[in-house]
Amino acid sequence: MQEEFDIRSLAEYLHLRPEQVLRLAERGTLPGRRVRGQWRFSRAEVHQWLEQRIGLADQDELASWENTFSRPLWGAAAEEIRIADLLPPEAIAIPLGARSREGVFREIISLASRTGWLWDPEAMLEAVRAREALCSTALDNGVALLHPRRPMPAILERPFLALGITESSIPFGGNRSGLTDVFFLICSVDDRQHLRTLARLSRLLAQEGFLPGLRGAQDAQAAWQWIVASEKNLPDV
């Protein structure tokens, strides 16, 4: 996997025209640098920039981002994903038995390992800790979207999610007085799949009434059924 993009490869990755990428770079909107007169873009920095853009997007923009990262090639049909398909009921804990930030890390990794799809829980634990130390994934709505800084395909059988809801909000970072009670763990096998999942999940979280309904679920099966029903109301991308 290439660790740097040039103008042309980044344009293909983002489904933009090269001149659009060049304009974004020259304005300082895209993180990049000139090397011998040619623009170069770090994959890690571009990925972080995209996460930030998705985090600030509205519903229409989120749908656009999801569509962008659903298309493997120019002109190809979008390949839809569903959060309910990525989140098996056995990877949902209500309540999540954690009362601290470190407790959340350990409990949600343990929850994810129940699926059998996570082969090295300790490696994932360290990666999630490192990502949170870099910048909290906690949102203003009391939700945290935990994930490693980069996808970890070597320790995953397939992409999937885990979800835990604590009985009461706990200090976790972010701007909501640092209090969080809903925790998703995003386990991805490549950058585009991660961004597509992040956009899809963000659309679901922004849906009116979704979070109160999720917080009101009495058990894992009820939470999963609520996600299935709510996802059906998302417009197609």
C-alpha positions as CSV (number, residue, x, y, z in Angstrom):
1,M,0.0,0.0,0.0
2,Q,1.3,3.4,-1.0
3,E,2.1,5.6,2.0
4,E,2.0,8.8,-0.1
5,F,-0.3,10.2,-2.8
6,D,0.6,12.5,-5.6
7,I,-2.1,14.8,-7.2
8,R,-3.3,12.2,-9.6
9,S,-3.6,9.3,-7.2
10,L,-5.2,11.4,-4.5
11,A,-7.7,12.7,-7.0
12,E,-8.6,9.1,-7.9
13,Y,-8.8,8.2,-4.2
14,L,-11.2,11.1,-3.4
15,H,-13.1,10.8,-6.7
16,L,-12.2,14.4,-7.5
17,R,-10.6,16.0,-10.6
18,P,-6.8,16.6,-10.3
19,E,-7.3,20.3,-10.6
20,Q,-9.7,20.2,-7.6
21,V,-7.1,18.5,-5.5
22,L,-4.4,21.0,-6.6
23,R,-6.7,23.9,-5.6
24,L,-7.4,22.4,-2.2
25,A,-3.6,21.8,-1.6
26,E,-2.7,25.3,-2.7
27,R,-5.3,26.8,-0.4
28,G,-3.9,24.8,2.5
29,T,-7.1,22.9,2.9
30,L,-5.6,19.6,2.2
31,P,-2.5,18.6,4.3
32,G,0.4,18.2,1.8
33,R,3.9,19.4,1.0
34,R,6.0,20.1,-2.1
35,V,8.9,17.8,-2.8
36,R,11.1,18.9,-5.7
37,G,8.2,21.0,-7.0
38,Q,5.7,18.2,-6.8
39,W,2.9,17.8,-4.3
40,R,3.0,14.8,-2.0
41,F,0.3,13.9,0.6
42,S,0.8,11.5,3.5
43,R,-1.8,8.8,3.6
44,A,-2.0,9.0,7.4
45,E,-2.5,12.8,7.3
46,V,-5.1,12.6,4.5
47,H,-6.9,9.9,6.5
48,Q,-7.0,12.1,9.6
49,W,-8.2,15.1,7.6
50,L,-11.0,13.0,6.1
51,E,-12.1,11.9,9.6
52,Q,-12.2,15.5,10.7
53,R,-14.3,16.5,7.6
54,I,-16.7,13.6,8.2
55,G,-17.0,14.6,11.9
56,L,-18.1,18.1,10.9
57,A,-20.4,17.2,8.0
58,D,-24.2,17.4,7.8
59,Q,-26.5,14.6,6.6
60,D,-26.1,15.5,2.9
61,E,-22.4,15.8,3.2
62,L,-22.2,12.5,5.1
63,A,-24.2,10.8,2.4
64,S,-21.8,12.2,-0.2
65,W,-18.7,10.9,1.7
66,E,-20.3,7.5,2.1
67,N,-21.0,7.3,-1.6
68,T,-17.4,8.5,-2.4
69,F,-15.8,5.7,-0.4
70,S,-18.3,3.1,-1.6
71,R,-17.1,3.3,-5.2
72,P,-13.9,1.3,-5.7
73,L,-13.3,2.7,-9.2
74,W,-14.4,5.7,-11.3
75,G,-17.9,5.2,-12.6
76,A,-18.6,2.0,-10.6
77,A,-21.8,1.5,-8.7
78,A,-21.8,2.3,-5.0
79,E,-21.5,-0.8,-2.8
80,E,-23.8,-0.2,0.2
81,I,-22.9,-1.2,3.7
82,R,-25.2,-1.5,6.7
83,I,-24.2,-0.9,10.3
84,A,-26.5,-3.7,11.4
85,D,-24.6,-6.2,9.2
86,L,-21.3,-5.0,10.8
87,L,-22.6,-5.1,14.3
88,P,-23.6,-8.6,15.5
89,P,-25.8,-8.7,18.7
90,E,-23.0,-10.7,20.5
91,A,-20.8,-7.6,20.1
92,I,-23.3,-5.4,22.0
93,A,-23.2,-4.9,25.7
94,I,-26.0,-3.2,27.6
95,P,-24.8,-2.2,30.1
96,L,-21.1,-2.1,29.4
97,G,-19.3,-2.9,32.6
98,A,-16.9,0.0,32.8
99,R,-16.6,3.0,35.1
100,S,-13.5,4.6,33.8
101,R,-11.8,5.5,30.5
102,E,-9.3,2.5,30.8
103,G,-12.2,0.3,31.8
104,V,-14.0,1.2,28.5
105,F,-10.9,0.3,26.5
106,R,-10.6,-3.1,28.1
107,E,-14.3,-4.0,28.2
108,I,-15.1,-3.0,24.6
109,I,-12.0,-4.9,23.3
110,S,-13.1,-7.9,25.3
111,L,-16.5,-7.5,23.8
112,A,-15.1,-7.4,20.3
113,S,-13.0,-10.5,20.9
114,R,-16.2,-12.5,21.6
115,T,-16.9,-12.5,17.9
116,G,-13.8,-14.5,17.1
117,W,-13.0,-12.0,14.4
118,L,-10.3,-10.2,16.5
119,W,-7.2,-12.3,16.7
120,D,-5.0,-10.1,18.9
121,P,-7.0,-8.2,21.5
122,E,-3.8,-6.8,23.2
123,A,-2.6,-5.3,19.9
124,M,-6.0,-3.7,19.3
125,L,-6.1,-2.4,22.9
126,E,-2.7,-0.7,22.6
127,A,-3.7,0.8,19.2
128,V,-7.0,2.2,20.6
129,R,-5.2,3.7,23.6
130,A,-2.6,5.3,21.3
131,R,-5.4,6.8,19.1
132,E,-7.2,8.3,22.0
133,A,-4.0,9.7,23.4
134,L,-3.5,11.5,20.0
135,C,-7.0,13.0,20.0
136,S,-10.2,11.9,21.8
137,T,-12.8,10.3,19.6
138,A,-15.6,11.5,22.0
139,L,-18.3,13.6,20.3
140,D,-20.5,16.3,21.8
141,N,-23.5,14.0,21.8
142,G,-22.0,11.6,24.4
143,V,-20.8,9.1,21.8
144,A,-17.3,7.9,21.3
145,L,-16.1,6.2,18.0
146,L,-13.1,4.3,19.1
147,H,-10.7,3.0,16.5
148,P,-7.0,2.6,15.9
149,R,-5.2,5.3,14.0
150,R,-4.9,3.0,11.0
151,P,-6.8,-0.1,10.0
152,M,-5.3,-3.4,11.3
153,P,-6.1,-6.1,8.7
154,A,-3.4,-8.5,10.1
155,I,-5.4,-9.1,13.3
156,L,-8.9,-9.1,11.9
157,E,-10.8,-11.8,10.1
158,R,-13.3,-9.2,8.7
159,P,-14.5,-5.6,9.4
160,F,-17.0,-5.3,12.2
161,L,-18.2,-3.0,15.0
162,A,-18.8,-3.4,18.7
163,L,-21.1,-1.3,20.9
164,G,-21.3,-0.7,24.6
165,I,-23.5,1.6,26.6
166,T,-22.5,2.4,30.2
167,E,-25.1,2.8,32.9
168,S,-24.0,6.3,33.5
169,S,-21.8,8.8,31.6
170,I,-18.1,8.7,32.4
171,P,-15.3,11.2,31.8
172,F,-13.8,10.3,28.4
173,G,-12.7,13.6,26.8
174,G,-14.2,15.7,24.0
175,N,-16.3,18.8,24.5
176,R,-19.4,17.5,26.3
177,S,-17.9,18.2,29.7
178,G,-15.9,15.1,29.0
179,L,-18.9,12.8,29.7
180,T,-19.7,9.8,27.4
181,D,-22.0,6.8,27.7
182,V,-22.2,5.3,24.2
183,F,-19.1,3.6,22.8
184,F,-18.6,2.2,19.3
185,L,-15.4,0.3,18.4
186,I,-14.7,0.4,14.6
187,C,-12.6,-2.5,13.4
188,S,-11.6,-1.9,9.8
189,V,-9.4,-3.7,7.3
190,D,-8.5,-0.8,5.0
191,D,-8.7,3.0,5.0
192,R,-11.6,3.4,2.5
193,Q,-13.7,0.8,4.3
194,H,-13.1,2.6,7.6
195,L,-14.1,6.0,6.2
196,R,-17.2,4.5,4.6
197,T,-18.2,2.9,7.9
198,L,-17.5,6.2,9.7
199,A,-19.7,8.2,7.3
200,R,-22.5,5.6,7.5
201,L,-22.4,5.4,11.3
202,S,-22.3,9.2,11.6
203,R,-25.4,9.5,9.4
204,L,-27.2,7.1,11.7
205,L,-26.1,9.0,14.8
206,A,-27.3,12.2,13.3
207,Q,-30.8,10.8,12.6
208,E,-33.4,12.5,14.7
209,G,-34.5,10.3,17.6
210,F,-31.8,7.6,17.0
211,L,-29.7,8.2,20.1
212,P,-32.6,8.5,22.6
213,G,-34.0,5.2,21.2
214,L,-30.6,3.5,21.4
215,R,-30.0,4.7,25.0
216,G,-33.5,3.4,25.9
217,A,-32.8,-0.2,24.6
218,Q,-33.0,-2.7,27.5
219,D,-30.6,-5.3,26.1
220,A,-28.4,-6.1,23.1
221,Q,-31.1,-7.6,21.0
222,A,-33.4,-4.5,21.4
223,A,-30.5,-2.2,20.5
224,W,-29.7,-4.2,17.4
225,Q,-33.3,-4.2,16.3
226,W,-33.5,-0.5,16.9
227,I,-30.4,0.0,14.6
228,V,-32.0,-2.2,11.9
229,A,-35.2,-0.2,12.0
230,S,-33.5,3.2,12.1
231,E,-31.1,2.3,9.3
232,K,-34.0,1.5,7.0
233,N,-35.0,5.2,7.3
234,L,-31.7,6.4,5.9
235,P,-32.0,7.7,2.4
236,D,-29.9,5.9,-0.2
237,V,-26.6,7.4,-1.1
